[in-house]
């Protein structure tokens, strides 16, 4: 098999992994890398927020696991291929030098014992860094079950590491991915966390200590392949951020993929849905944003009586309408934390309000220029006692704010 064919197979096999942020936004192409891009190249956000082009491939799509939702599972009727380390290093370098890519995302099917798979991924990253003069971004997948020595080595050459949790509960893992172990996945996350902390401490004392995965670790959760609800997913995410200091949890709508010869998924354990639940994925990203940047707790966003996110409203607006007793908020005196809870006031607008109101009197017009989205904020704020609109009728506010949001995806992802 020639290299072009391998690339075609192994890039297609990697496209469903969203844990490098090439997914997870509403711009993504779900079936390819975008017009004009070479096969396997995706736009992606790095840990520090830069948008880069990433070569996203598997080392091999040979896999001895049988995860029901995956096109690469052992029982799938799909063409198999594997790179050699030299092939992947020279391909990555050639594309990096031509400026097609600024980074590599490398994962793999489980084609042997976990240590052997991990060693191949590490060898690729190490060769890129030490022999090929490659200075780009590297995201490596951690294969759960490998020892600390290999995780240490992976973090030495990679910017970011990730072990995918994939499904939110043990029971779901047992049903759909019986060879995966939640315990091993959490162990891998724990080791990445401990090593990262240890290297940071060492560097404070010894300046020449090498860096360890400076862009931290992330994971991916598949949404809609099981009956797990949004509340379970959000609680898991909150606990992953808390326990393992993950930089990101990525949500990937379950893709019903059809067609024999392409790993067609017809497993009776999977839901029969015509399309991936993209709106649900989008709402989870918005709720995740509330966890990470707006200091919401998971149990404030969803409770047992409301286990799914609102399809018509972004989660912050849905929360505010449910808590109208906490509004209106007086913008000229409210603290930053309270401002963050107002729909239409983001972190940047909140900071600008605090900075600006110390030196001049705010008006509704000036709020707009500070970045406040008055279309949403107007029902929840007062300015020196004056209303733009009164927060008296939740049904009316809901109706007005649902307009234009019924598809959700039309809104900028994090503009709320
Ligand atoms: S381990 Fe599971 S999810 Fe990963 S490639 Fe193999 S079958 Fe797919």
Boltz pocket constraint, residues with backbone or C-beta under 6 A from the ligand:
constraints:
  - pocket:
      binder: B
      contacts: [[A, 63], [A, 64], [A, 65], [A, 66], [A, 67], [A, 70], [A, 71], [A, 72], [A, 73], [A, 74], [A, 108], [A, 109], [A, 110], [A, 177]]
      max_distance: 6.0
